[in-house]
Amino acid sequence: MEETSNALVIFGGTGDLTKRKLVPALYNLKIEKLLSKEFFIISVGRREKSTEEFIEEMKLAVKEFSRTGFDEDIWVCLSERIYYYQLDFSGTDTYLEFENYLCNLEHKYNTKGNRLFYLAVSPEYFGIIVEKLHKYGLANENGGFKRVVIEKPFGRNLESARKLSKQITHTFGEENIYRIDHYLGKEMLQNIMVMRFANTFFEPIWNNKYIDNIQINSTETLGVSERGGYYEKSGALRDMLQNHLLQLLALTAMEPPARLDTESVRDEKVKVFKGLKIYSDEEVTQNVVRGQYDTSVNGEYVAYRDELRTANDSETETFIALKVEVENYRWEGVPFYIRTGKRMKKKSIEVIIQFKSLGKSLYLNELNESVPNQLIIRIQPTEGIYLRFNTKKPGQENAAIPVSMDFCQNCEIGYKSPEAYEKLLRDAMLGEKALFTRWDEVEYSWKFIDAIGKAWANNIPDFPNYKANSYGPKAADDLIRRDGREWWNE
């Protein structure tokens, strides 16, 4: 197996992401023998604690969150290479002391100066930390690579994203910046390209001649819980649509790349972002619905405005539904409907390809209707592909009934697909960038998002406008029904 020597420096080491995702992902990579012997981890945090205390906390986290269970021997091997370092992110001399500490460990583990900095911190610290790494020489390329992984959101709008990009590029260079979107590491999302470009019967009909509409759903049953402070600054528009869902749209709508190298794939995704129709204020009103959850009918769940660290009169959206147009030859006239929300009826991430009905079908169902074919790519929690097509109903009549072929990748007992962070962390160590977003992808997606944000700024929403444990506001149903269609809720 391919592997590389490096130091992994996690800023925000005491945070939820490190506990729930990063350390369990590293543990699973260790199980699969995908970590080099010349490797170590420094978790950097502002809290005062010892390395021994931190390791014990991470042991409990791995037991709780690892997809592979817990093996004491494997954990001991990994924990021997884990260190905790207390650091004031905005400090000065502390970075010089940290550089000496880091160099000593690099010598011990022979990591050849290769450093991967992971910024698992609040967005306001991105620029501060990168500036300090530059000022005190921790990011200088002195024989080994220096890379930085940045979590979302990358800026709050196009202007702030440009400023942040300029600051980080000055220190690391675009080639060493890994803007992470964990959706791109999901197993079935990566499978979209394989399914399209490795099957003769899909790609020839992947266009406006045969497809009626495409729906992208990403819904959660959970509320914001303790993330109210973060969510008040982002909302569903910036937390979900700007990155995760537009990336999913790009993979679904992109043209076949000339090759499977990183830049060829990214080039085709950028073409999709360039083709997104930028809405005027009036078009936003017509094509975009926002919502905020209220209490549930039975009072089991609290309203968003009653969550921790949210404003009593908050105008932050927890739900978005919109109609998107990709203005190119392949997709002219095909609407993309995107829906995402918290405290929804169902937890799922799915791409639904709705094919056109035959103009005049010889075989109809019992209601004298032509039932269209459907392809559903299930990304989470079920991973698989569902295909619905028509066949003859058993009996004397020539009526058609829909039947399905259902492939489930993670239904087999004992099988659990690798977590997204396992794939993404390993790719960052190896220098593979295909599953990370390039600057121009970020730039064009913000242009689309900013138009929506600008229109919303001029209107006060009528919140809350949907019950917890529902399918969202009525206006979202009206949006798609206006076109004679329905959301896929099964």
Secondary structure, DSSP 8 states (H G I E B T S, - for coil): -----EEEEEETTTSHHIIIIIHHHHHHHHHTT-S-SSEEEEEEESS---HHHHHHHHHHHHHHH-TT---HHHHHHHHTTEEEEE--TT-SHHHHHHHHHHHHHHHHHT-TT-EEEEE-S-GGGHHHHHHHHHHTTTT--SSS-EEEEE-S---SSHHHHHHHHHHHHHHH-GGGEEEE-GGGGSHHHHHHHHHHHT-TTTGGG-STTTEEEEEEEEE-SS--GGGHHHHHHHHHIIIIIIIIIHHHHHHHH----SSSSHHHHHHHHHHHHHTB----HHHHHHHEEEE-EEEETTS-S--GGGSTT--TT----SEEEEEE-B-STTTTT--EEEEEESSBS--EEEEEEEE---SS-S---TTS-----EEEEEEESS-EEEEEEEEE-SSSS--EEEEEEEEESS-STT-----HHHHHHHHHHHT--TTEE-HHHHHHHHHHHHHHHHHHHTS------EEETBS--HHHHHHHHTTT------
